[in-house]
Amino acid sequence: MAQTSPVLTQETCEHTKITSVPFSNIIPMDSVLAVDEEIPTIDFFMLFSDDPIQQSKALDHLSYACDEYGFFYLVNHGVPDTVIEGALEGIAEFFEVTKVEEKKEYRKSNPADRIMWGLNCHAGENREYLKVVAHPHLHCPAKPAIISEVLEEYFERFQDVKTGLARAISKILGFEEGYIEKVFDLTSGFDVAAMNVYPPNFQSKGSIGVPSHTDPGFFVSLIQDVDGGLRVLSHKGKWINVYIPRNSFLIQIGDHLEILTNGKYKSHVHQVVVDNNKVRRISLATLHGPSLDTLVIPASEFVDQFHPPGYRGTTYKESLEANGHYEIEVQSCLEQLRL
């Protein structure tokens, strides 16, 4: 795929609503040093191996990754390379051929929005993005036609991965394998795909692509066309550089799995930086959530006299709408839910 850079002009920035970012949410990259540290790699196929010894080893490694990191690479997942590459190419085509005036019809306008576009280019954030509801029904811009075609195939293929991870994580938590599917009502789960284009560093207004944040939901899956740029804050307080193996997924635990497990598993702070971007970079991050009506509270199995409930229960819809946000924005309110 050609690595041409979309032009983020002063004119397009001036005509785009800028989302302000509280200063407390931005961790200046000049003040921290990100390290290259090995991130666990999970072999999806081995989680369901017919060999009980191999399956047990794979589940143990998944348990370690969730306990000690909260994020991991997923390989051997069954989604064809052509499907992943096709999705990224279709996203690139949307950003490259769709005129700004056409994109503006997808600006945030009302709570029922299922497609939202935005462009931020200031010290606190540098990206153009398109957010769409991907499940239970996929919503896409009408043009170019390729974007709906490639995303439909991508998300259809990924459903088996989402279901498989739900079953594997249920098992390592000590539940029957259908537990998370049932408690989060994943058949009606509210999934939002955030498609981002980050500028090369010579076009950015600062080093931050997306400021520090956590994400709501069960988990987040991420693919991108050019490696690098993402940093995750570990359990030990270190920023770790993320380098996703080709055609693999980065999986990150979401806020609502942290709530369900009463803090056993953690949703980690992460951010995107653009200061090393030599070319534009495209990513597809999908927030896989419970159904909107699901009430998420700490499960009784994780609550006792030594571990009281650490979070206030809300429906997924209520948590997404906190602070006046719309569902499509999928903004975290985890800190507000802590007791």
N, C-alpha and C positions, 0 to 999 in steps of 0.2 A: 504494500500500500504506500502510495507516495506520501512523503512527510512534508507537505506544503503547510504554510502557516496561515490561519485565518487572520484577517486584518482587524484588530480591535482599535478602532479609530476614536479620537476625542469626540467626534460627533455622535457615534453610537453610544458611548459612555454617557454623554450629556443627556441623551434622550432615553436613558434607561434608569428606572428607579433603583437607587442604591440602597441596599440593605445595611443598616448600621450594625456594627459589631461592638459589644461592650468591651472596653479596654481590658477588663479582667479576664475575658475569654481568650485573649491573644497572648501566647507565650512567645516573646521575641526570640527568633532563632539565633540571633547573635549571642544570646546569653546561655545557650545550651549546646551541648555537643552530642550529636546522634552517633550511635555506634553500629558497626556491622556485627551482628550477633546471630548465631544460627537460630532459625525459627522452626518449630516442629513441622514435619511433613507427614500428612496422613494419607495412606493409600486407601481410597474409598472402597475399591474392590475387595480388599482384604478384610474389611469390616464385616463382610458377608460371605467369607470364605467357607467352603464345605469342610475344610480342615479345621476342627475345633481348636487345635493348638495355635494355628496361624490366626484364626479369628480372635482368640483370646488375647494374643500379643497385640493385635491391631487395636482392639478395644482398650487395652491397658495404655497404649500410646496415646489414644484419643483422650482418655481420662487425664493423663499427664498434661497434655496440651491445654485442655480446658482448665485444669486446676492451676497450673504454673504459668500459663501465658494468657489464655483467653482469646488467642488467635492462632491460626495455623494455615499452612498451604495444603490444598487438597489436590491430589493427583490421581490418575487412573480412575477418573470419575464417570467415564462413559459418554460425555458430551463431545462429539467429534470436533477436531480442530477447525474444520471448515465452517462449523456452526458458530464457534467463538469468533473466528476471523471475519465471518460474514456479518455478524452483529456489529463489530467495531467498524467495519467498512460502511455499513448502512448508516450508523450514527455519524460518521465523518461526512457522508454525503449530505445528510440533513443540514449540518452546520455550514457546509461549504456552498451549497446551491440555494438554500432558502434565504430570501431577502429579509433584511431586518424588519421592514414594514409587515411582512407576512408573519414573522415570528411574534410580533407585538400583540397579535390577537390572542396569544397564549400567556400574556402577563396575568399575574394573580389578580382575580377580580371578584370571586365569590366562593363561599364554602363548598359549593358543589363541583368546583373545578376538578377535573381528572387529568388535565394536561397543564403544565406551567413552564414558562420559559423566563429566563432572566440573564442579565449580563452585569457583572460587577467588576470594576477595575479601579481599585483604590488600595491604600496601604494595607487594609485588613483582609482583602479578598480579591483574587484575580482569576476569574473563570467565567465562561459562558456555560449555561446549563439548560437542560430540558428534563423535566420530571414528568413521568407518566405513571398512572396506576397500571400495574402489570398483572394483578390477580385480585379477585377471582375473574375479572374480565380485563383484557388488554385494551387500553385506550392509546391511540397514536395519532399524530398529525396525518392529514390526508395526503400530503406531499412531502417529500418524494415517496412514491409507492413502495420503494424498496425497504423503507424503515419499518413499516408494519409487517412486511413479509419476513424479514430477517429476525425481528424481535419475537414474533409469534413462534418461529421455530426454536429460537434460543430458549424462551421461557417454557415451552412445551418440553424440551429436552431436560431442562433444569428441574422440573417437578420431581423426577425420580431422585435427584440428588437431595433436594429439600426433604422429601419424605424419608430417604435413607438416613440422613443426618439426624432427623427427629427420632427415628427408631434407635439409632446407635447411641445417641445422647441419653435417651430414656433408659436404655440398658445400663450404661455406666453410672447413672444416678441411682440404680437399684430398682427401677420400675419395670413393668411389662412394656414391651417395645412400642405399643400404641399410645402410651401415656401422653406424651407431648402433643401428638396429633389431636388427641381428644381434648386435653385441657386448653390448648390454644385454638381449637377448632380450625385447623390448618386447611381443611377443604374449602373454607370460606375466608381464608387468611387474606389480610389486606397488605399486598406487596406493592412497593413503589420503587421504580427504577429511576435513578438519577444519572443522566448522561452528561458528562462534563468534558469541556475542552479547555485545557490550560495553555496559556500563551508561552512562547519562548521567552527567556529572561529579558531580552532586549525590548520586548513589548510590555512587560509587566510594570505595575506601579509600586511594586514592593516584592518581598520574598515569599509572602503568604498566598497560597492558592485557595485554601479553605482553612479557617482558624480552628483552634483546638475544640474538640467536641466529642461526645459519645452519640450513638445512634439508637433510637428506639427499636423495639421488635424482638424477634427470636434470635436471628443472626443476620449478618450482612455478608453478601458475596460480592467480590470485586474482580474485574478483569480490566486490562488496559493494553494499549498498543505499543507504548514505549515504557520501559522499565524505570523504576525509581520515582522519587517525589513524595511518597507516603512515609510517614513516621508514626510509630505507635509508642505510647508511654507504657512501659512494662510494670509489673507488680513491684519491682525493685526501684522504680523511679527513674529508669534510664529510657531515653528516647532511642528506639531501634529503627534503623532503616529497613524498609520492606523492598525486597527484590523478588517479584512473583515469577516463578519458573514459567517458561513459555506455555501458553494454553492451559495453565493451571488456574485455580481459584485461590484468592485469599479469603478465608472465612474468619469473621470476627463476631464474638458473642455480643448480643444486643442487650439493651437495658432491661427488657422484660423477661429474659432468661435469668438475669441477675436478680430481679425481684422474685420470680418464681422459686429460685433456689435460696432465697433469703441471704444473698451475698456470697454463697459458696463459689459460684462462678461470677466473674466480673466483666462488665462492659468497659472497655478501655478507651481512654482519651487518645485521640489521634488527630493528625493535621496533615495538610498537603502543602508542600513548598515548591516554588517554581524557580528559585535562583539558579539551579543547575540545568534548567531546561534549555537545550540547544535548539530544539524544534518543538512544535506544539505537541501536546500529549492528550490523548482521548482515553477516558475511562468510563466504565459502566459499573456503578455500585447499586445493588438491589437490596432494599431493606425488606426482609421477609418477616411479616408480622402476624399476630393473632387476628382473628376476625374482629371487626370494629366493636361488636357487642360483648366481646369476651372480657370478663372481670378478671384482672390479673392481681393476685395477692400471693404472699409467701405461702408455699405449700406446707401443710401441717407436718410433713415428714422432716422439714428443716427448722421447725420451731419447737423449743422446749424451754425449761427454766433457765438454762444457760445461754440460749439463743432466742431471745424474744423477737417478735416481728420487727424488721428493720425498715419496712416500707409501708406506705399507705396504699391500700388497694383502690384501683380505678379501672374503668373500662378502657380498652385500648383507644377508643374514640375520644374519651375525655382527656386522656394523656396527650394525644396529638393536638387537641384543640386548646391546651393550656396556653396562657399568655396571649390569647387572641390569634393563635396560628390556625391555618387551615390544615385539614388532614393531608393534603397533597404535599405540604412542606416537610412533613415527617421530622419535626424538631423534637429534641430530647427535653424532658422535664424531670429527669431522674433525680436531680438534687432536691427538687421540690417534694418529691415523693418519699424522701428519706425521713424516718422518724427519729 
